[in-house]
Amino acid sequence: MNPKPLTIPSTDDVQVTVHDYGGDGPPIIFCHATGFHGRYWDHVCFPLREDFRCLSLDFRGHGDTVTPKGTSMRWHGMAEDLLSVLDYFQFDEVFGVGHSMGGTSLLLAEARRKQVFKSLWLFEPIVIPTGPLTEKLSRGNDLARSARKRRERFPSREDAFQRYASRPPFSGADPGALRSYVDYGFADHETGEVVLKCRGEIEAQVFENSATGLFDLLPEVEILSKIAGSTDQQGPALLAPDIAEALPNGTFERFTEMTHFAPMENPERIAESIGRFFN
């Protein structure tokens, strides 16, 4: 059941790790949120392999991707990681699925290289309209401050799992999805502890680069796109319908009683929506 890992060179001497789940049918590339990694898509990809070939990647600064010290965490670099993966595989056609920053990276890649994707399914991509909110979110924002304070070490993966499962935002996560997030999101440390692969400082830098100017480019993204959103009334959920409306061929789907972390809360429901949209 485990995906096959591959290493693909990107820009800035980054070596991107790709997880190839295999499967029959057209390919889907899965793109993760800030601070996450490709393997938390496990329980979305597994049921989709009957109809699709599923692959996920670890963006620079995340997961098992090798990232030189001092590499910029600009989101256009994430799009370059994604395009490097697509150039490696040379698919005739490919679908894209993204969550949060991962969804933004897919849109950035499509805006840069038109028609590189057949269609996109995106859960609450971070696309910030130009205005006062842009500056607020890109300079010393609350998410960056919280990331720098994040606990990075635990005695074991089991300790990390139990702590995450006991409190928001992961207390509502599917146990299998949370297990994948923890098992592959931590590295063994020489002290015997485990440490987050995406360190708090890197996560903070990603948040501080979230203003990409992409919103003004959305009218140029003409491929069929589904924007999915939760009902948690947080910023990404509130922006999602506006993003769908700004896309020439965008539609919107609301996931009630779910949050920004819906791909981990109900992976089976997410997989069903993806499969239905791409079939």
Secondary structure, 3 states (H helix, E strand, C coil): CCCEEEEEECHHHCEEEEEEEECCCCEEEEECCCCCCHHHHHHHHHHHCCCCEEEEEECCCCCCCECCCCCCCCHHHHHHHHHHHHHHHCCCCCEEEEECHHHHHHHHHHHHCCCCCCEEEEECCCCCCCCHHHHHHHCCCHHHHHHHCCCCEECCHHHHHHHHHCCCCCCCCCHHHHHHHHHHHEEECCCCCEEECCCHHHHHHHHHCCCCCHHHHHHHCCCEEEEEECCCCCHHHHHHHHHHHHCCCEEEEECCCCCCCHHHHCHHHHHHHHHHHHC
